[in-house]
């Protein structure tokens, strides 16, 4: 269980609920189904748990290890003063309009793409933004799952270097974070 707690930013409840269900053939789909089935309040709380891009948590160095690495991949940790001010102004406008932080899977974007997405999504409705933010969280979780080593609970587990190819042959759809329903995840 511990290996999945941090997939969702400061929201271990999602992984805990999914693992209690134990009725999924794919870890990623099982995790995300919990999010889709969650109350609107829980969904917004999940979105609010995500830090702003190039925001105060980045400045204060209080980002989670995963978020810090993800933001660094889009070079958001090395903004010039004018870029930082632009992100800050847009983050504030977004939070004021929607009541939560802008969420984007920055591993799939560069600095310019992140800024453009933030500008464009400011025009959306709140309900559309909740849907989009949940979809972006899904992308983040998927990539974080892909980065985990294999979780086969036996001595025949493949090495992390061969896990992806092995699990695709042995468990289609496993997404490398390959646990079987009903097995231990710790």
GROMACS elastic network, one bead per residue, 0.5 to 0.9 nm:
[ bonds ]
;  ai    aj funct       b0    kb
    1     4     6  0.56791   500
    1     5     6  0.66499   500
    1    15     6  0.76700   500
    1    16     6  0.73717   500
    1    19     6  0.75342   500
    1   184     6  0.76216   500
    1   186     6  0.50821   500
    2     5     6  0.53188   500
    2     6     6  0.78963   500
    2   185     6  0.74003   500
    2   186     6  0.60169   500
    3     6     6  0.71696   500
    3     7     6  0.81417   500
    3   148     6  0.81015   500
    3   151     6  0.88927   500
    3   185     6  0.72992   500
    3   186     6  0.69684   500
    4     7     6  0.54855   500
    4     8     6  0.81427   500
    4    12     6  0.77953   500
    4    15     6  0.59715   500
    4    16     6  0.83533   500
    4   145     6  0.81566   500
    4   185     6  0.84105   500
    5     8     6  0.69228   500
    5     9     6  0.86890   500
    5    10     6  0.83466   500
    5    11     6  0.74298   500
    5    13     6  0.78010   500
    5    14     6  0.79948   500
    5    15     6  0.58229   500
    5    16     6  0.73796   500
    6     9     6  0.60665   500
    6    10     6  0.67740   500
    6    11     6  0.73332   500
    6    12     6  0.63851   500
    6    15     6  0.84744   500
    6    64     6  0.89292   500
    6    66     6  0.85504   500
    6   144     6  0.89826   500
    7    10     6  0.85992   500
    7    11     6  0.82274   500
    7    12     6  0.78368   500
    7    14     6  0.89249   500
    7    15     6  0.78074   500
    7    66     6  0.87448   500
    7   140     6  0.80039   500
    7   141     6  0.55000   500
    7   142     6  0.86118   500
    7   144     6  0.62174   500
    7   145     6  0.72093   500
    8    11     6  0.52954   500
    8    12     6  0.64959   500
    8    13     6  0.86796   500
    8    14     6  0.71560   500
    8    15     6  0.77782   500
    8    46     6  0.77292   500
    8    49     6  0.86059   500
    8    50     6  0.86485   500
    8   137     6  0.76336   500
    8   140     6  0.82561   500
    8   141     6  0.65334   500
    9    12     6  0.77810   500
    9    46     6  0.75003   500
    9    47     6  0.86464   500
    9    49     6  0.59343   500
    9    50     6  0.58422   500
    9    51     6  0.85184   500
    9    64     6  0.78203   500
    9    66     6  0.87901   500
    9    67     6  0.82133   500
    9   137     6  0.89237   500
   10    13     6  0.88774   500
   10    46     6  0.79710   500
   10    49     6  0.58676   500
   10    50     6  0.77083   500
   10    64     6  0.86063   500
   11    14     6  0.63117   500
   11    15     6  0.81300   500
   11    45     6  0.84509   500
   11    46     6  0.63113   500
   11    49     6  0.70666   500
   12    15     6  0.56015   500
   12    16     6  0.62243   500
   12    17     6  0.87049   500
   13    17     6  0.59681   500
   13    18     6  0.84834   500
   14    17     6  0.53371   500
   14    18     6  0.62534   500
   14    19     6  0.86897   500
   14    31     6  0.65896   500
   14    32     6  0.81522   500
   14    34     6  0.62295   500
   14    35     6  0.65247   500
   14    38     6  0.87199   500
   14    46     6  0.87979   500
   15    18     6  0.50723   500
   15    19     6  0.60784   500
   15    20     6  0.85261   500
   15    30     6  0.88235   500
   15    31     6  0.60394   500
   15    34     6  0.81041   500
   16    19     6  0.52917   500
   16    20     6  0.62092   500
   16    21     6  0.88166   500
   17    20     6  0.50983   500
   17    21     6  0.64032   500
   17    22     6  0.89646   500
   17    31     6  0.81357   500
   17    34     6  0.66871   500
   18    21     6  0.52347   500
   18    22     6  0.65836   500
   18    23     6  0.82075   500
   18    24     6  0.84591   500
   18    27     6  0.85158   500
   18    30     6  0.58652   500
   18    31     6  0.53263   500
   18    32     6  0.83326   500
   18    33     6  0.78704   500
   18    34     6  0.58852   500
   18    35     6  0.89943   500
   19    22     6  0.52010   500
   19    23     6  0.83286   500
   19    27     6  0.89777   500
   19    30     6  0.81587   500
   19    31     6  0.80796   500
   19   181     6  0.82751   500
   19   182     6  0.88081   500
   19   185     6  0.87288   500
   20    23     6  0.85472   500
   21    24     6  0.78461   500
   21    30     6  0.84113   500
   21    34     6  0.89913   500
   22    25     6  0.88523   500
   22    30     6  0.81286   500
   22   180     6  0.88399   500
   22   181     6  0.52651   500
   22   182     6  0.62157   500
   23    30     6  0.74312   500
   23   181     6  0.66221   500
   23   182     6  0.86151   500
   24    27     6  0.67221   500
   24    28     6  0.89405   500
   24    29     6  0.71644   500
   24    30     6  0.51782   500
   24    31     6  0.87845   500
   24   180     6  0.87173   500
   24   181     6  0.66602   500
   25    29     6  0.78282   500
   25    30     6  0.74597   500
   25   173     6  0.80327   500
   25   174     6  0.80196   500
   25   180     6  0.76019   500
   25   181     6  0.71364   500
   26    29     6  0.54202   500
   26    30     6  0.60730   500
   26    31     6  0.86383   500
   26   171     6  0.88912   500
   26   172     6  0.85672   500
   26   173     6  0.60128   500
   26   174     6  0.55197   500
   26   175     6  0.76450   500
   26   178     6  0.80153   500
   26   179     6  0.83351   500
   26   180     6  0.83251   500
   26   181     6  0.86942   500
   27    30     6  0.50612   500
   27    31     6  0.61076   500
   27    32     6  0.85901   500
   27   145     6  0.86900   500
   27   173     6  0.85561   500
   27   174     6  0.66786   500
   27   175     6  0.74713   500
   27   177     6  0.69679   500
   27   178     6  0.71328   500
   27   179     6  0.71251   500
   27   180     6  0.84218   500
   27   181     6  0.86458   500
   28    31     6  0.51844   500
   28    32     6  0.61518   500
   28    33     6  0.84781   500
   28   138     6  0.84382   500
   28   141     6  0.76704   500
   28   142     6  0.64701   500
   28   145     6  0.75537   500
   28   173     6  0.87922   500
   28   174     6  0.79518   500
   28   175     6  0.71827   500
   28   177     6  0.83381   500
   29    32     6  0.51533   500
   29    33     6  0.58874   500
   29    34     6  0.86679   500
   30    33     6  0.52069   500
   30    34     6  0.66184   500
   31    34     6  0.54888   500
   31    35     6  0.68842   500
   31   138     6  0.89748   500
   31   141     6  0.87275   500
   32    35     6  0.50067   500
   32    36     6  0.62495   500
   32    37     6  0.85478   500
   32   138     6  0.66507   500
   32   141     6  0.85773   500
   33    37     6  0.59896   500
   33    38     6  0.84187   500
   34    37     6  0.50865   500
   34    38     6  0.59832   500
   35    38     6  0.50706   500
   35    39     6  0.83881   500
   35    42     6  0.81558   500
   35    43     6  0.66393   500
   35    46     6  0.85764   500
   35   134     6  0.79561   500
   36    39     6  0.82720   500
   36    43     6  0.79131   500
   36   134     6  0.82663   500
   37    40     6  0.89241   500
   38    41     6  0.79260   500
   38    42     6  0.58761   500
   38    43     6  0.61899   500
   39    42     6  0.51525   500
   39    43     6  0.62421   500
   39    44     6  0.86932   500
   40    43     6  0.50150   500
   40    44     6  0.61952   500
   40    45     6  0.85317   500
   41    44     6  0.52322   500
   41    45     6  0.61189   500
   41    46     6  0.86109   500
   42    46     6  0.61039   500
   42    47     6  0.86589   500
   43    46     6  0.50657   500
   43    47     6  0.63837   500
   43    48     6  0.86745   500
   43   130     6  0.79228   500
   43   134     6  0.76026   500
   44    47     6  0.50029   500
   44    48     6  0.60587   500
   44    49     6  0.85947   500
   44    99     6  0.88437   500
   44   100     6  0.75033   500
   44   130     6  0.72206   500
   44   134     6  0.89456   500
   45    49     6  0.61987   500
   45   100     6  0.85191   500
   46    49     6  0.52246   500
   46    50     6  0.72053   500
   46   134     6  0.84479   500
   46   137     6  0.88354   500
   47    50     6  0.56675   500
   47    51     6  0.89040   500
   47   100     6  0.65789   500
   47   101     6  0.69373   500
   47   102     6  0.82226   500
   47   103     6  0.71584   500
   47   130     6  0.78712   500
   47   133     6  0.67162   500
   47   134     6  0.71848   500
   47   137     6  0.78941   500
   48    51     6  0.75732   500
   48    99     6  0.81025   500
   48   101     6  0.58749   500
   48   102     6  0.87468   500
   48   103     6  0.89390   500
   49   100     6  0.85535   500
   49   101     6  0.82056   500
   50    67     6  0.86871   500
   50   100     6  0.85348   500
   50   101     6  0.65770   500
   50   102     6  0.80467   500
   50   103     6  0.67414   500
   50   137     6  0.89209   500
   51    54     6  0.84974   500
   51    55     6  0.70757   500
   51    56     6  0.82293   500
   51    57     6  0.66024   500
   51    58     6  0.82411   500
   51    63     6  0.72951   500
   51    67     6  0.80494   500
   51   101     6  0.64555   500
   51   102     6  0.80142   500
   51   103     6  0.78243   500
   52    56     6  0.74178   500
   52    57     6  0.74962   500
   52    58     6  0.82559   500
   52    88     6  0.87674   500
   52    91     6  0.66661   500
   52   100     6  0.89975   500
   52   101     6  0.54209   500
   52   102     6  0.61351   500
   52   103     6  0.73171   500
   53    56     6  0.87707   500
   53    57     6  0.88406   500
   53    58     6  0.78474   500
   53    71     6  0.70799   500
   53    76     6  0.71846   500
   53    87     6  0.74053   500
   53    88     6  0.85497   500
   53    91     6  0.75983   500
   53   101     6  0.83603   500
   53   102     6  0.73416   500
   53   103     6  0.77880   500
   53   104     6  0.82411   500
   53   106     6  0.86807   500
   53   114     6  0.84567   500
   54    57     6  0.78122   500
   54    58     6  0.57214   500
   54    59     6  0.74519   500
   54    71     6  0.74437   500
   54    76     6  0.55831   500
   54    77     6  0.65194   500
   54    78     6  0.89154   500
   54    79     6  0.80740   500
   54    84     6  0.70658   500
   54    87     6  0.68113   500
   54    88     6  0.75041   500
   54    91     6  0.89008   500
   55    58     6  0.54429   500
   55    59     6  0.65024   500
   55    60     6  0.87873   500
   55    84     6  0.85236   500
   55    87     6  0.78104   500
   55    88     6  0.66052   500
   55    91     6  0.77248   500
   56    60     6  0.59277   500
   56    61     6  0.81874   500
   56    62     6  0.83786   500
   56    88     6  0.89297   500
   57    60     6  0.50448   500
   57    61     6  0.57007   500
   57    63     6  0.53703   500
   58    62     6  0.63430   500
   58    63     6  0.58119   500
   58    67     6  0.89497   500
   58    68     6  0.71705   500
   58    71     6  0.85991   500
   58    76     6  0.88698   500
   58    77     6  0.72122   500
   59    62     6  0.78294   500
   59    63     6  0.88810   500
   59    77     6  0.84374   500
   60    63     6  0.80387   500
   61    64     6  0.85976   500
   61    68     6  0.81831   500
   62    65     6  0.87728   500
   62    68     6  0.86208   500
   63    66     6  0.78713   500
   63    67     6  0.58351   500
   63    68     6  0.55457   500
   64    67     6  0.51958   500
   64    68     6  0.60785   500
   64    69     6  0.85845   500
   65    68     6  0.52167   500
   65    69     6  0.62641   500
   65    70     6  0.86212   500
   66    69     6  0.52507   500
   66    70     6  0.61126   500
   66    71     6  0.86317   500
   66   144     6  0.81137   500
   67    71     6  0.59943   500
   67    72     6  0.83403   500
   68    71     6  0.52819   500
   68    72     6  0.60434   500
   68    73     6  0.86112   500
   68    77     6  0.81020   500
   69    72     6  0.50281   500
   69    73     6  0.61832   500
   70    73     6  0.51289   500
   70    74     6  0.69478   500
   70    75     6  0.89516   500
   70    76     6  0.89000   500
   70   105     6  0.80920   500
   70   106     6  0.62131   500
   70   107     6  0.57548   500
   71    74     6  0.54001   500
   71    75     6  0.64496   500
   71    76     6  0.53002   500
   71    77     6  0.64720   500
   71   106     6  0.63004   500
   71   107     6  0.75802   500
   72    76     6  0.55300   500
   72    77     6  0.52591   500
   72    78     6  0.77604   500
   72   106     6  0.89558   500
   73    76     6  0.75169   500
   73    77     6  0.85934   500
   73   106     6  0.74165   500
   73   107     6  0.62553   500
   73   109     6  0.87089   500
   73   110     6  0.77204   500
   74    77     6  0.80326   500
   74   106     6  0.60530   500
   74   107     6  0.65893   500
   74   108     6  0.83286   500
   74   109     6  0.63599   500
   74   111     6  0.52330   500
   74   112     6  0.87810   500
   74   114     6  0.80094   500
   75    78     6  0.55436   500
   75    79     6  0.71273   500
   75   110     6  0.71517   500
   75   111     6  0.61062   500
   76    79     6  0.58019   500
   76    84     6  0.86190   500
   76   110     6  0.84676   500
   76   111     6  0.62392   500
   78    84     6  0.88809   500
   79    82     6  0.79591   500
   79    83     6  0.56663   500
   79    84     6  0.55820   500
   79   111     6  0.86765   500
   80    83     6  0.52376   500
   80    84     6  0.60323   500
   80    85     6  0.86019   500
   81    84     6  0.51029   500
   81    85     6  0.61675   500
   81    86     6  0.86468   500
   82    85     6  0.50992   500
   82    86     6  0.62105   500
   82    87     6  0.87269   500
   83    86     6  0.50540   500
   83    87     6  0.62339   500
   83    88     6  0.84972   500
   84    87     6  0.51763   500
   84    88     6  0.60190   500
   84    89     6  0.85817   500
   85    89     6  0.60631   500
   85    90     6  0.85410   500
   86    89     6  0.52172   500
   86    90     6  0.61618   500
   86    91     6  0.84454   500
   86   115     6  0.84403   500
   87    90     6  0.51782   500
   87    91     6  0.58771   500
   87    92     6  0.84974   500
   87   115     6  0.69834   500
   87   118     6  0.84645   500
   88    91     6  0.50881   500
   88    92     6  0.61746   500
   88    93     6  0.86379   500
   89    92     6  0.52154   500
   89    93     6  0.62324   500
   89    94     6  0.86028   500
   90    94     6  0.59738   500
   90    95     6  0.84818   500
   90   115     6  0.85571   500
   90   118     6  0.70607   500
   90   119     6  0.70495   500
   90   122     6  0.82773   500
   91    94     6  0.50781   500
   91    95     6  0.60674   500
   91    96     6  0.84836   500
   91   101     6  0.70466   500
   91   102     6  0.68347   500
   91   118     6  0.79052   500
   92    95     6  0.51666   500
   92    96     6  0.60393   500
   92    97     6  0.85421   500
   92   101     6  0.86132   500
   93    96     6  0.51136   500
   93    97     6  0.61058   500
   93    98     6  0.85989   500
   93   122     6  0.78001   500
   94    97     6  0.51392   500
   94    98     6  0.60030   500
   94    99     6  0.76558   500
   94   100     6  0.75588   500
   94   101     6  0.69364   500
   94   102     6  0.65996   500
   94   118     6  0.79707   500
   94   119     6  0.88504   500
   94   121     6  0.84288   500
   94   122     6  0.59778   500
   95    98     6  0.53492   500
   95   100     6  0.50019   500
   95   101     6  0.54550   500
   95   102     6  0.72467   500
   96    99     6  0.56885   500
   96   100     6  0.78797   500
   97   100     6  0.84245   500
   97   122     6  0.77289   500
   97   126     6  0.79929   500
   98   101     6  0.79407   500
   98   102     6  0.87787   500
   98   122     6  0.86561   500
   98   125     6  0.84063   500
   98   126     6  0.58200   500
   98   129     6  0.78520   500
   98   130     6  0.87282   500
   99   126     6  0.89156   500
  100   103     6  0.88123   500
  102   118     6  0.70364   500
  102   121     6  0.86196   500
  102   129     6  0.87872   500
  102   133     6  0.73652   500
  103   106     6  0.86806   500
  103   118     6  0.87893   500
  103   132     6  0.84295   500
  103   133     6  0.54510   500
  103   134     6  0.83525   500
  103   136     6  0.64526   500
  103   137     6  0.71412   500
  104   107     6  0.86478   500
  104   108     6  0.86135   500
  104   109     6  0.84553   500
  104   114     6  0.73319   500
  104   117     6  0.81032   500
  104   118     6  0.83997   500
  104   132     6  0.88466   500
  104   133     6  0.70568   500
  104   135     6  0.89853   500
  104   136     6  0.54041   500
  104   137     6  0.73806   500
  104   139     6  0.86664   500
  104   140     6  0.81352   500
  105   108     6  0.59027   500
  105   109     6  0.72040   500
  105   114     6  0.87805   500
  105   136     6  0.55017   500
  105   137     6  0.69649   500
  105   138     6  0.86599   500
  105   139     6  0.61754   500
  105   140     6  0.53882   500
  106   110     6  0.68754   500
  106   111     6  0.82946   500
  106   113     6  0.87092   500
  106   114     6  0.67233   500
  106   140     6  0.82960   500
  107   110     6  0.76704   500
  107   140     6  0.79543   500
  107   143     6  0.83436   500
  108   113     6  0.89269   500
  108   139     6  0.88728   500
  109   112     6  0.78249   500
  109   113     6  0.53718   500
  109   114     6  0.58501   500
  110   113     6  0.51924   500
  110   114     6  0.60557   500
  110   115     6  0.86443   500
  111   114     6  0.51758   500
  111   115     6  0.63111   500
  111   116     6  0.86977   500
  112   115     6  0.51584   500
  112   116     6  0.61410   500
  112   117     6  0.86026   500
  113   116     6  0.50422   500
  113   117     6  0.60655   500
  113   118     6  0.85446   500
  114   117     6  0.51997   500
  114   118     6  0.62378   500
  114   119     6  0.87204   500
  115   118     6  0.51191   500
  115   119     6  0.62523   500
  115   120     6  0.86764   500
  116   119     6  0.51126   500
  116   120     6  0.61324   500
  116   121     6  0.85373   500
  117   120     6  0.51224   500
  117   121     6  0.59465   500
  117   122     6  0.85618   500
  118   121     6  0.53213   500
  118   122     6  0.63588   500
  119   122     6  0.55375   500
  119   123     6  0.76841   500
  120   123     6  0.59092   500
  120   124     6  0.77268   500
  121   124     6  0.53222   500
  121   125     6  0.86701   500
  121   129     6  0.72533   500
  121   132     6  0.89689   500
  122   125     6  0.83220   500
  122   129     6  0.86324   500
  124   127     6  0.82575   500
  124   128     6  0.61760   500
  124   129     6  0.61865   500
  125   128     6  0.51780   500
  125   129     6  0.61262   500
  125   130     6  0.86925   500
  126   130     6  0.61947   500
  126   131     6  0.86893   500
  127   130     6  0.51286   500
  127   131     6  0.63744   500
  127   132     6  0.86540   500
  128   131     6  0.51337   500
  128   132     6  0.61219   500
  128   133     6  0.85357   500
  129   133     6  0.58388   500
  129   134     6  0.83918   500
  130   133     6  0.51180   500
  130   134     6  0.61499   500
  130   135     6  0.85863   500
  131   134     6  0.52574   500
  131   135     6  0.62750   500
  131   136     6  0.87444   500
  132   135     6  0.50008   500
  132   136     6  0.61780   500
  132   137     6  0.85890   500
  133   137     6  0.61221   500
  133   138     6  0.85322   500
  134   138     6  0.61809   500
  134   139     6  0.87816   500
  135   139     6  0.64717   500
  135   140     6  0.88032   500
  136   139     6  0.50356   500
  136   140     6  0.63033   500
  136   141     6  0.86400   500
  137   141     6  0.60921   500
  137   142     6  0.84722   500
  138   141     6  0.50963   500
  138   142     6  0.60361   500
  138   143     6  0.86469   500
  139   142     6  0.50429   500
  139   143     6  0.62577   500
  139   144     6  0.85580   500
  140   143     6  0.53068   500
  140   144     6  0.61251   500
  140   145     6  0.85624   500
  141   145     6  0.59918   500
  141   146     6  0.84966   500
  142   145     6  0.51046   500
  142   146     6  0.62081   500
  142   147     6  0.87633   500
  142   175     6  0.78443   500
  143   147     6  0.63375   500
  143   148     6  0.89703   500
  144   147     6  0.51226   500
  144   148     6  0.66757   500
  145   148     6  0.52968   500
  145   149     6  0.84997   500
  145   175     6  0.68576   500
  145   176     6  0.69596   500
  145   177     6  0.56811   500
  146   149     6  0.79303   500
  146   164     6  0.84713   500
  146   175     6  0.59418   500
  146   176     6  0.56327   500
  146   177     6  0.66047   500
  147   176     6  0.79051   500
  147   177     6  0.82596   500
  148   151     6  0.83091   500
  148   160     6  0.84523   500
  148   176     6  0.69852   500
  148   177     6  0.60127   500
  149   159     6  0.81253   500
  149   160     6  0.51614   500
  149   161     6  0.84523   500
  149   163     6  0.72904   500
  149   164     6  0.88901   500
  149   176     6  0.68264   500
  149   177     6  0.65764   500
  149   178     6  0.86658   500
  150   157     6  0.73332   500
  150   158     6  0.72043   500
  150   159     6  0.75354   500
  150   160     6  0.60423   500
  150   163     6  0.58807   500
  150   164     6  0.79763   500
  150   167     6  0.82992   500
  150   176     6  0.56375   500
  150   177     6  0.53426   500
  150   178     6  0.57414   500
  150   179     6  0.80020   500
  151   154     6  0.87197   500
  151   157     6  0.75921   500
  151   176     6  0.80766   500
  151   177     6  0.60233   500
  151   178     6  0.54867   500
  151   179     6  0.57199   500
  151   185     6  0.70246   500
  151   186     6  0.86174   500
  152   155     6  0.80971   500
  152   156     6  0.77767   500
  152   157     6  0.52580   500
  152   158     6  0.79468   500
  152   177     6  0.85928   500
  152   178     6  0.63274   500
  152   179     6  0.59248   500
  152   180     6  0.78737   500
  152   183     6  0.87514   500
  152   184     6  0.89935   500
  152   185     6  0.85322   500
  153   156     6  0.84087   500
  153   157     6  0.71873   500
  153   179     6  0.77614   500
  153   180     6  0.89642   500
  153   183     6  0.72636   500
  153   184     6  0.67959   500
  153   185     6  0.75202   500
  153   186     6  0.86026   500
  154   157     6  0.59121   500
  155   158     6  0.86511   500
  157   160     6  0.88626   500
  157   163     6  0.80930   500
  158   161     6  0.79742   500
  158   162     6  0.61360   500
  158   163     6  0.53235   500
  158   164     6  0.89676   500
  158   166     6  0.69773   500
  158   167     6  0.83871   500
  159   162     6  0.54434   500
  159   163     6  0.57943   500
  160   164     6  0.77300   500
  160   176     6  0.89100   500
  161   164     6  0.76114   500
  161   165     6  0.89726   500
  162   165     6  0.58867   500
  162   166     6  0.60751   500
  162   167     6  0.85388   500
  163   166     6  0.50505   500
  163   167     6  0.57972   500
  163   168     6  0.83866   500
  163   176     6  0.63904   500
  163   178     6  0.88545   500
  164   167     6  0.53574   500
  164   168     6  0.62188   500
  164   169     6  0.87858   500
  164   174     6  0.86029   500
  164   175     6  0.73773   500
  164   176     6  0.52426   500
  164   177     6  0.88941   500
  165   168     6  0.52718   500
  165   169     6  0.65034   500
  165   170     6  0.87522   500
  165   176     6  0.86206   500
  166   169     6  0.53172   500
  166   170     6  0.61272   500
  166   171     6  0.81890   500
  166   176     6  0.88634   500
  167   171     6  0.50938   500
  167   172     6  0.67410   500
  167   173     6  0.82455   500
  167   174     6  0.63744   500
  167   175     6  0.78298   500
  167   176     6  0.63738   500
  167   177     6  0.89218   500
  167   178     6  0.69645   500
  168   171     6  0.53651   500
  168   173     6  0.65953   500
  168   174     6  0.66360   500
  168   175     6  0.78183   500
  168   176     6  0.79685   500
  169   172     6  0.62057   500
  170   174     6  0.87266   500
  171   174     6  0.55591   500
  171   175     6  0.89273   500
  171   178     6  0.76267   500
  171   180     6  0.89003   500
  172   175     6  0.81507   500
  173   176     6  0.84589   500
  173   178     6  0.88307   500
  174   177     6  0.63437   500
  174   178     6  0.50770   500
  174   179     6  0.77175   500
  174   180     6  0.89308   500
  175   178     6  0.65560   500
  176   179     6  0.87471   500
  179   182     6  0.85032   500
  179   183     6  0.67954   500
  179   184     6  0.79608   500
  179   185     6  0.69495   500
  180   183     6  0.56937   500
  180   184     6  0.84881   500
  180   185     6  0.89912   500
  181   184     6  0.85712   500
